[in-house]
């Protein structure tokens, strides 16, 4: 091997391991052991063959945000099928659980989006049944309305004079108009 290449090897090792946020040391399925996942960073980990391994990551939102979360294959020995949960700050309340597992929609990896209020949340990754192997986890936070449509506030309408039911079976009246 050329001497220049050997001298560059120590520089490549830190670069290769700095490409994402690794899962915490096992067991890492509690509030205290969750790895911190900064906004926009990608996480990675491995699920063992026990069928009970779950890797937790903590995300913090300074303001209400839309989120888009997905898992993908890891670098080697890819897991193939993941289930992802979002826990509230108490680490007990499951806000959502997604197991896509449908080749027609996304395949074996999980993907979903929604809206969360400001605060701390925990994202947990596990394998479906006894699926094991490596995975990546992406959590993207965005301003409200980016992934989930923001509905305009409803305005109260006053009821019109009777008979205001437009259905024929109930008199065939005229509906009271309201605005969204």
Backbone torsions as a table, in degrees:
resi	resn	phi	psi	omega
1	UNK	NA	138.4	178.6
2	UNK	-63.2	145.8	-177.0
3	UNK	-61.3	-37.1	179.7
4	UNK	-61.2	-39.3	-179.8
5	UNK	-66.6	-44.6	179.1
6	UNK	-61.5	-37.1	179.2
7	UNK	-67.9	-27.7	-178.1
8	UNK	-84.4	-16.8	-178.0
9	UNK	-55.1	-45.0	179.3
10	UNK	-59.8	-27.1	178.9
11	UNK	-74.4	-30.8	-178.2
12	UNK	-74.6	-34.5	-176.0
13	UNK	-61.9	-51.3	178.2
14	UNK	-62.7	-35.3	179.9
15	UNK	-63.8	-43.7	-177.6
16	UNK	-65.8	-35.9	-178.2
17	UNK	-85.2	-7.6	-178.2
18	UNK	-98.0	20.6	-175.1
19	UNK	-88.1	2.3	179.6
20	UNK	-177.5	-176.7	-180.0
21	UNK	-99.6	117.4	179.3
22	UNK	-76.6	154.8	173.1
23	UNK	-60.3	159.4	177.2
24	UNK	-73.0	169.7	178.4
25	UNK	-64.1	143.4	-179.7
26	UNK	-69.4	147.4	-12.0
27	UNK	-74.0	141.2	-176.0
28	UNK	-131.6	50.5	-177.5
29	UNK	-123.2	40.4	177.3
30	UNK	-140.1	170.5	175.8
31	UNK	-56.7	-45.3	-174.1
32	UNK	-70.2	-25.5	-175.4
33	UNK	-106.0	2.3	-178.7
34	UNK	-68.4	136.9	174.6
35	UNK	-76.1	140.6	178.3
36	UNK	-79.3	128.1	-179.5
37	UNK	-114.3	102.9	179.0
38	UNK	-65.0	153.6	179.3
39	UNK	-55.3	132.1	176.8
40	UNK	84.1	-5.8	-180.0
41	UNK	-88.6	152.4	176.7
42	UNK	-100.3	139.4	177.0
43	UNK	-107.9	162.1	175.6
44	UNK	-148.5	156.5	179.7
45	UNK	-169.8	-174.0	179.1
46	UNK	-133.4	139.0	174.6
47	UNK	-106.3	129.0	-177.9
48	UNK	-81.0	178.7	-174.3
49	UNK	-84.8	3.8	-175.8
50	UNK	-67.6	-24.3	-175.3
51	UNK	83.6	-2.0	179.5
52	UNK	-120.9	-5.0	-178.0
53	UNK	-67.4	133.4	177.5
54	UNK	-142.3	129.2	-178.8
55	UNK	-104.4	128.7	-176.9
56	UNK	-108.6	142.1	175.6
57	UNK	-132.0	139.0	178.9
58	UNK	-100.6	131.7	173.4
59	UNK	-119.9	143.8	179.9
60	UNK	-121.6	130.1	178.8
61	UNK	-112.3	124.4	178.3
62	UNK	-82.7	-16.5	177.7
63	UNK	-148.0	160.6	175.9
64	UNK	-55.7	138.2	-174.9
65	UNK	-146.8	154.5	165.9
66	UNK	-82.9	152.3	176.2
67	UNK	-133.3	154.3	171.9
68	UNK	-134.7	123.1	-176.0
69	UNK	-126.2	138.3	175.5
70	UNK	-153.3	153.8	173.0
71	UNK	-110.3	157.6	178.5
72	UNK	-146.4	178.2	-179.5
73	UNK	-68.1	146.5	175.7
74	UNK	-83.8	-169.6	-176.1
75	UNK	-76.1	-38.6	-179.2
76	UNK	-147.4	149.5	-179.3
77	UNK	57.5	51.0	-172.2
78	UNK	-59.1	141.0	-174.9
79	UNK	-65.3	-43.0	177.9
80	UNK	91.4	-36.9	-178.1
81	UNK	-150.0	118.3	-177.6
82	UNK	-118.8	157.5	170.3
83	UNK	-125.2	134.5	-178.2
84	UNK	-123.8	136.1	176.3
85	UNK	-121.7	149.2	167.8
86	UNK	-112.4	125.0	176.8
87	UNK	-104.3	147.2	172.6
88	UNK	-69.5	174.5	-177.3
89	UNK	-59.2	-22.4	-180.0
90	UNK	-75.7	-11.2	179.3
91	UNK	73.3	6.9	-178.4
92	UNK	-119.1	-43.4	-176.0
93	UNK	-74.4	117.8	177.7
94	UNK	-85.9	117.6	179.8
95	UNK	-83.4	-35.9	176.5
96	UNK	-159.9	151.7	174.9
97	UNK	-136.7	131.5	-177.2
98	UNK	-128.7	127.1	172.0
99	UNK	-132.4	88.9	-175.0
100	UNK	-59.0	-64.1	175.0
101	UNK	51.2	15.2	-177.2
102	UNK	-116.8	111.6	-177.2
103	UNK	-60.2	-25.1	-179.6
104	UNK	-74.1	-24.7	-178.3
105	UNK	-104.1	-52.2	-179.2
106	UNK	-145.0	-19.3	-177.5
107	UNK	100.7	-151.3	-173.1
108	UNK	-82.3	-13.7	-179.5
109	UNK	-93.2	153.1	-175.0
110	UNK	-91.0	142.3	174.3
111	UNK	-148.3	136.4	179.0
112	UNK	-164.0	167.4	-179.5
113	UNK	-146.5	160.8	-178.9
114	UNK	-178.7	-160.8	-179.0
115	UNK	-131.5	138.3	177.2
116	UNK	-129.2	146.7	173.9
117	UNK	-75.8	166.8	176.6
118	UNK	-58.7	145.3	178.2
119	UNK	143.3	-173.1	178.5
120	UNK	-99.2	143.0	178.7
121	UNK	-140.6	161.1	179.3
122	UNK	-123.8	131.6	178.1
123	UNK	-109.4	123.7	-177.8
124	UNK	-115.4	136.1	178.7
125	UNK	-117.9	134.5	174.1
126	UNK	-144.7	168.8	177.5
127	UNK	-89.4	149.5	174.4
128	UNK	-71.2	130.4	179.9
129	UNK	55.3	-114.8	179.2
130	UNK	-111.3	23.6	177.0
131	UNK	-60.4	137.9	179.8
132	UNK	-140.5	160.7	177.7
133	UNK	134.2	-170.0	-175.2
134	UNK	-91.2	155.3	-179.0
135	UNK	-149.8	165.9	168.2
136	UNK	-120.1	152.9	179.4
137	UNK	-131.1	125.1	176.5
138	UNK	-116.6	131.4	175.6
139	UNK	-126.9	113.0	179.9
140	UNK	-111.1	126.5	177.5
141	UNK	-106.2	140.8	-175.9
142	UNK	-145.5	162.8	177.6
143	UNK	-58.4	151.6	178.0
144	UNK	-53.4	139.2	180.0
145	UNK	92.9	-6.8	-179.4
146	UNK	-72.5	-48.5	-177.3
147	UNK	-109.5	-26.1	-178.3
148	UNK	-120.8	123.3	-177.8
149	UNK	-61.9	133.1	176.8
150	UNK	-88.6	118.7	-179.2
151	UNK	-80.5	140.9	177.1
152	UNK	-66.9	152.1	179.2
153	UNK	-64.7	145.7	178.4
154	UNK	-81.0	145.7	175.2
155	UNK	-108.7	140.7	-179.3
156	UNK	-70.3	139.0	176.1
157	UNK	-110.7	151.2	175.8
158	UNK	-96.5	146.9	-178.5
159	UNK	-72.1	139.7	178.1
160	UNK	-82.1	175.1	178.9
161	UNK	-65.1	148.6	179.7
162	UNK	-68.7	147.9	-3.3
163	UNK	-88.2	113.3	-178.2
164	UNK	-113.6	26.7	176.4
165	UNK	-98.9	114.7	-174.4
166	UNK	-75.0	-7.7	-177.2
167	UNK	-76.7	132.1	-177.1
168	UNK	-56.4	-36.6	-177.3
169	UNK	-66.6	-17.2	-177.8
170	UNK	-115.1	30.0	173.1
171	UNK	110.6	-16.2	176.0
172	UNK	65.4	36.0	179.3
173	UNK	-75.4	-165.4	-179.9
174	UNK	-108.6	131.8	-178.8
175	UNK	-67.2	146.7	173.9
176	UNK	-78.0	122.1	-179.2
177	UNK	-73.7	141.2	171.8
178	UNK	-132.9	163.6	177.6
179	UNK	-116.7	145.0	178.9
180	UNK	-70.9	NA	NA
